[in-house]
Amino acid sequence: MNNIGVASIKNAMNSGLIVIDEIAPMEFKSPEFIRIVEEAVCRDKNMLVVLHQKSSHPVAERIRKEFEVFTVTPENREVIVSTIAQKITIGLQ
């Protein structure tokens, strides 16, 4: 996780969109991963973060508080993709 996940987020910080898929309880066991996610959240960048529903780490709670949150369900999973894609497109303009 540290070699791939942390490095990927660092590289993404130089782009217009930071995508993190998925932050679950296991990822919050890595201090390096937590640090880089906190750094990414503090940047003024567009972000798409997939956050596991059971993640209760303070960083997960911060993301839930500060980001627009979509909950994917079997009923909305086909429609929600276009909603999120539209928001990302608008954010990158």
C-alpha positions as CSV (number, residue, x, y, z in Angstrom):
1,M,0.0,0.0,0.0
2,N,2.7,2.4,0.9
3,N,4.7,1.8,-2.3
4,I,1.7,2.0,-4.7
5,G,-1.1,3.9,-2.9
6,V,1.0,6.6,-1.3
7,A,3.1,7.1,-4.5
8,S,-0.1,7.2,-6.7
9,I,-1.6,9.9,-4.5
10,K,1.6,12.0,-4.6
11,N,1.7,11.8,-8.4
12,A,-2.0,12.7,-8.6
13,M,-1.4,15.9,-6.7
14,N,0.2,17.3,-9.8
15,S,-2.9,16.7,-11.9
16,G,-6.3,18.4,-12.0
17,L,-8.1,15.6,-10.3
18,I,-7.0,13.3,-7.4
19,V,-8.8,10.0,-7.4
20,I,-8.6,7.7,-4.4
21,D,-10.3,4.3,-4.7
22,E,-11.1,3.0,-2.0
23,I,-10.3,4.1,1.5
24,A,-11.3,1.3,3.9
25,P,-10.4,0.5,7.5
26,M,-7.2,-1.4,6.3
27,E,-5.8,1.7,4.6
28,F,-6.1,3.7,7.8
29,K,-3.6,1.3,9.4
30,S,-0.8,3.0,7.4
31,P,0.5,6.2,8.9
32,E,2.1,7.1,5.5
33,F,-1.2,6.6,3.7
34,I,-3.1,8.7,6.3
35,R,-0.6,11.5,6.0
36,I,-0.8,11.7,2.2
37,V,-4.6,11.6,2.2
38,E,-4.6,14.4,4.7
39,E,-2.2,16.4,2.5
40,A,-4.4,15.7,-0.5
41,V,-7.6,16.8,1.3
42,C,-5.8,20.1,2.3
43,R,-5.0,20.9,-1.2
44,D,-7.3,23.0,-3.4
45,K,-7.8,20.2,-5.9
46,N,-10.7,18.4,-7.3
47,M,-11.0,15.0,-5.7
48,L,-13.0,11.8,-6.2
49,V,-12.7,9.6,-3.1
50,V,-14.4,6.2,-2.6
51,L,-14.8,5.8,1.1
52,H,-15.8,2.6,2.6
53,Q,-19.0,3.0,4.6
54,K,-17.5,1.4,7.7
55,S,-14.5,3.7,7.8
56,S,-14.6,5.7,11.0
57,H,-11.1,7.2,11.2
58,P,-11.0,10.9,11.8
59,V,-9.8,11.5,8.2
60,A,-12.8,9.6,6.9
61,E,-15.1,11.7,9.1
62,R,-13.4,14.8,7.7
63,I,-14.0,13.7,4.2
64,R,-17.7,13.0,4.9
65,K,-18.0,16.4,6.5
66,E,-16.2,18.5,3.9
67,F,-17.0,16.7,0.6
68,E,-20.2,16.1,-1.2
69,V,-21.1,12.5,-0.4
70,F,-22.9,10.1,-2.7
71,T,-24.1,6.7,-1.4
72,V,-24.1,4.1,-4.0
73,T,-27.0,1.7,-3.8
74,P,-28.3,-1.1,-6.1
75,E,-31.1,1.2,-7.1
76,N,-29.0,4.2,-8.0
77,R,-25.7,2.7,-9.2
78,E,-26.5,3.1,-12.9
79,V,-27.6,6.7,-12.6
80,I,-25.1,8.0,-10.1
81,V,-22.2,7.5,-12.5
82,S,-23.4,10.2,-14.8
83,T,-24.2,12.5,-11.9
84,I,-20.6,12.2,-10.6
85,A,-19.1,12.4,-14.1
86,Q,-21.0,15.7,-14.7
87,K,-19.8,17.2,-11.4
88,I,-16.2,16.2,-12.2
89,T,-16.4,17.7,-15.6
90,I,-17.8,21.0,-14.2
91,G,-15.1,21.0,-11.5
92,L,-12.3,20.6,-14.1
93,Q,-13.5,23.5,-16.2
